[in-house]
Amino acid sequence: MKHEEKIAHELGVKTHQVQATVQLLDDGATVPFISRYRKEVTGSLDDVQVTAIRDRIQQLRDLHTRSEAILKSIREQEKLTPDLENKIMKAETMSILEDLYLPYRPKRKTRASVAMEKGLEPLAVMLLKQTNIDISLEAANYIDEPKGVMSEEDALQGARDIIAEMINEDAESRQKIRDLFMRKSTVSSRVIKGKEEQAAKYKDYFEWDESIAKIPSHRLLAIRRGEKELFLSLTIEPNEEEAIQILSQQFLIARNEASKQIEIALKDSYKRLMKVSIETEVRMATKKKADEEAIRVFAENLKQLLMGAPLGQKAVMAIDPGFRTGCKVVCLDKQGKLLEFIAIYPNEPRKDISRSGEAVKRLVEKHQIEAIAIGNGTAGRETEKFVKDLDLSKDIIVAMVNENGASIYSASEVAREEFPNEDVTVRGAVSIGRRMVDPLAELVKIDAKSIGVGQYQHDVDQNALKQSLDDVVMGCVNNVGVELNTASKQLLTYVSGLGPQIAGNIVKYRNENGPFKSREALKKVPRLGDKAFEQAAGFLRINDAKNPLDMSAVHPERYETVALMARDAKATIQDLINRQELRKQINLNQYVSNEVGLPTLKDILAELDRPGRDPRDQFEVVAFAEGVNEITDLKVNMSLTGIVTNITKFGAFVDIGVHQDGLVHISHLSNSFVADPTQVVKLGQKVTVRVMEVDIPRKRISLSMKTEAPQVKRSEKRKQKLESKSKLKENPNPDGDLQASLAMLKGKFGS
């Protein structure tokens, strides 16, 4: 089966859709461009499907490259048979491929290779046949003192070593043991003796056993981190007797003296060779699976954060709060340009409320401030109260802003390039203000791993994490669109088809020649050729452009189609945008051609309805409970308003305004069962929570989003309990009929 056919089968799409998508990817097209502007070619595959095709075709190509290298190696050894070649070409995973190659892989010296050098391979082959032979007599024939075979037992030991390696290298046996590991292994974690005190944060895993089939990704990653820090020991293995039974079914074909030697060899093979290598494989496989889940959660969180509601272009005052060092105040114009900055000291220990208040009022009036953004870190609530007590105009928006990563930005090369003469506190405050105006435009300047919405992000595969997060950022940037004349180099870098070099050239050209008047003018930018223009143009916006389509997501390659629609309607393009009745009269079928199909025409009509529309939600101010500023202010059963700041597999973290996020465990996200927290909440969402428990020494807050359930009568509870017991008697194994499963295995592998 060709790669494209296989992918089509896996994704449930047509082969020609995959072929077309792969061709576009190979030609350099990006995922956002393909999913948005090549719907006719791909059959309207979305960005998720296009990404899946991109990743899977690379996996299959890597597999093919490896199989070719293996075939070349075995061919050079003159050991390649038609049957082996067929198996290698049909191998669907790297594990199967490497199993087939294992007997032919160049090896260092092993016990088996030493035994072969002593001439004991014929004895091993004879024993494997398990005929009724006198093994002592046969072994005596191989005694050779110069070669180091001093006795019959030496000969038999060498033969068993050869047999053990042959069993370990048998592809079918390895696959069966691998399946056993993946289905029935127990993940066991133990504290390393003498490190109990140092490993206190891993106390839950000092004596931990869990089925490999049930352990969640976050728990496995936590245990692996403990192992990496040398606090925990980790093993992953199934029942040893069951594993040896599988090998016995494969290799024991008689009951005699020879078969007893085989039995000894296969036990040695499993314990000394196969168990070690398969456990290593399984550790890697489970780590990869846990990584994928953690990366998925991180990517979803990042997407929600980047797509957070923007305030829009307004004159903003941003305050980076503090106690001893004071609060850094910056004023930004509607384009985010820094106008002025000062330091004020409204909090302890100075508590200079009067002069601080006068300074804020002066700046508000001077710069006609429309919104005030306050960082949610140390002294955030106190500074918020100070600002709200100033009796400013009710039209001025005052809101807390998540400042995670602001300190990373303030010390970065990007910040130094933007503000070479300002210190880190000013840069941090500017970042807080700009996040309120447009979270996406500001957060792309920060390494995604530093934003604080991940789960074990430093423990997962960093290359896979980077690819996933880059995909998310690029997807969000191109979904929203970028204003060409105000976008930073960092934001432009993520536009389809651009990258850092061309993005830098665009900014340089803009600075030297003034604002772009049209998309067409992009072609004057050095190194921005036709291919880059094709990929990028539709995602770039030019406000106040002469051609109204330059403000929309309509691609320049389709301008002539829109112009034709306008001519047929005896109107201008602007008329089509302004007048709904004209758009309703358009018969899209009339404009279908070999290049343009209905999917693109429908997208064009939607854009004419709302040119350059922003898909993000409307900005909403969340007010925390007054008088609840510290963890010590919390009381059990207190109902509070909060903002979701992070989502994990085990629940969601919520900022309730006390400088310490609380955890809503997955079991308390809803009154009904929840398998995935992202089904219930999203990042930045305003939620109402109830305080369940407060652990001040460990700074832990347990919250619930469950509504209070009505009291169930005692008689009803008893009835439910009896029904549950009855069901348990009818089916004592709720996970399935174990005996039936065992019968199936016996039928497959032998009794």
Secondary structure by P-SEA (a helix, b strand, c coil): ccaaaaaaaaacccaaaaaaaaaaaaacccaaaaacccccccccccaaaaaaaaaaaaaaaaaaaaaaaaaaaaaaaccccaaaaaaaaacccaaaaaaaacccccccccaaaaaaaacaaaaaaaaaaccccaaaaaaaaacccccccccaaaaaaaaaaaaaaaaaacaaaaaaaaaaaaccccbbbbccccccccccccccccbbbbbcccccaaaaaaaaaaaaaccbbbbbbccaaaaaaaaaaaccccccaaaaaaaaaaaaaaaccaaaaaaaaaaaaaaaaaaaaaaaaaaaaaaaaaacccccccbbbbbbccccccbbbbbbcccccccccccccccccccaaaaaaaaaaaaaaaacccbbbbbcccaaaaaaaaaaaccccccbbbbbbbccaaaaaaacaaaaaacccccaaaaaaaaaaaaaaccccccccccccccccccccccccaaaaaaaaaaaaaaaaaaaccccccccaaaaaacccccaaaaaaaaaaaaacccccccccccccccccaaaaaaccccccccccccccccccccccaaaaaaaaaaaacccaaaaaacaaaaaaccccccccccccaaaaaaaaaaaacccccccccbbbbbccccccccccccccbbbbbbbccccccbbbbbccccbbbbbccccccccccccccccccccccbbbbbcccccccbbbbbbcccccccccaaaaaaaaaaaaaaaaacccccccaaaaaaaaaaaccc
